[in-house]
Amino acid sequence: MNEYLWDGSGQPDPEIQHLENLLATYRSRRPAPVWPEPASALAWFRLPSRWSPLAPVSALAALAVASLMIIRQPALPPSGPSWQVSRVKGSPILGAAALRGTGLLTVGEPLATDSQSQATLNIASVGELRVEPDTRLHVIQSSTTRQYLALDRGTIHAMIWAAPGRFVVQTPSATAVDLGCAYTLRVNPDGAGLIEVTFGWVGFRHGGRESFIPEGALCATRPHIGPGTPYAEDAPPRLRDALAAFDFGNPGLQAGQLRVILAAARRSDALTLWHLLSRTGGAERTAVYDRLAAYLPPPAGVTREGILAGDARMRDLWWNSLGYGNMSWWRIWERNWENPGR
Amino acid sequence: MTQPFTPDPSRDAALVAAARHGDRQAFGLLYVNYARMVHGILLARVPPGEVDDLVQDVFLQAMRRLSSLREDAAFGGWLAMIARNRAHDFHRRQPETAKLDEDLAARHPGGAEGAAVLAAIRELPETYRETLTLRLVEGMTGPEIAARTGLTPGSVRVNLHRGMEQLRARLGKGNRP
């Protein structure tokens, strides 16, 4: 055998060298990204104050019960896998009956916890949810390519390992799309919500309004308005307050709130500034642009004129330089979502 | 060859063990060691314009599932399997989009001749196209391909030899030395 082909030793083979030169442009060149802290991905599995020391035993017992159930259950419905529900404490209500051990949550059937009960939901190929007290949810759609839940009220912690875009949670005021992550989602009785992402990132959407929340950030949402502007978990209180007023307060006072936001924003608040580019116009957008550009100069292909004119492609390019991942993930999901037949 | 053959199974196993316990730097080093393999496996199967994002996707999946890997030394083969599955999943989810992107991508990155060679490689049987992509595009040596992917050196050698024969035939260069 040609030793140059095998290990690059011996007399260089001109034909193979020619092929190497032609193909070199396709070679991997992207530097290693900044990885989210793996430990944080497991953080919610390690909450000793909330998990019983007998949890491993319970898990084994649940696994045994689940195994028996799998053996005894008829084949899964053709629409897709069902969520395995396990009681953690109290008496969660699955459908109309109290859950004593484990059960299956089918499409349309509600799962509700009172102030004393908790449960977990699991699909091996998708991920796991912990359902906190005073929560109510149901499954809208379950298929091999999408799990679509509705969180009516309460709190869930989600740890999702399915491919990005496959796990979606609808709330009364926004829809959360998992893009490879762990997060906590809370919905108040009035429909207002808050999402806190601890790993990966989440897309939050309502109508034409979108927010992208990476690890270490939060985002509030309100009925009839949709998701607000995301902010870092360590954002200054002054910035948080001004953002809440800007997003959900009196529109006539937005200009003043924006001045406070821009004055308080740090470099690490670039996430917030980026979102404000699409939520402002005219002189306000110019001010946001100048602030963001001062912290993070726009990359090649992004111009001041384009951003001020509202060029969405340029905004996406700028996002990609923030270090939170590539916007194409979200765009692929949008494309699939809006054209499900493709 | 732009990079010498330097895989070290015991070092990689130690990195895997550290990464499993949350050492982000160790995971970053695994990325450095295995990114070319993952990139090559994906490039053999999906449009070039999609590969970089999918590489990151594969490593994120691996990070999440690392606790399920039973044998640290099997990391390479395990990661290769995730990459192949991710490519399969990509086509299952958006075949029409993929074809469009492929057509567009083929016009640009490597020029017409480079695109034609890559297209010819991607028409080869799966085993050959993957090994040839790792060798000719990613610049990995045969021993490195074996060490990274978990294939035996003998299998890699055969794949390279037969793959090159078939590639020559497809490119109409069967009579070249």
Interface residues (C-beta under 8 A of the other chain):
Chain A: M1 N2 L5 W6 D7 G8 E15 I16 L19 E20 L22 L23 A24 T25 Y26 R27 S28 R30 A32 P33 W35 P36 E37 P38 A39 A41 L42 T145 W161 A163 P164 G180 G200 G325 N326 S328 W329 I332 R335 N336 R342
Chain B: M1 F5 A19 H21 G22 D23 R24 F27 G28 Y31 V32 A35 R36 H39 G40 L43 P48 D52 D53 V55 Q56 D57 F59 L60 Q61 M63 R64 R65 L66 R86 D89 R93 Q94 E96 T97 P109 G110 G111 E113 G114 V117 L118 R135 L136 V137 E138 G139 T141 G142 P143 R157 L160 H161 M164 K173 R176 P177
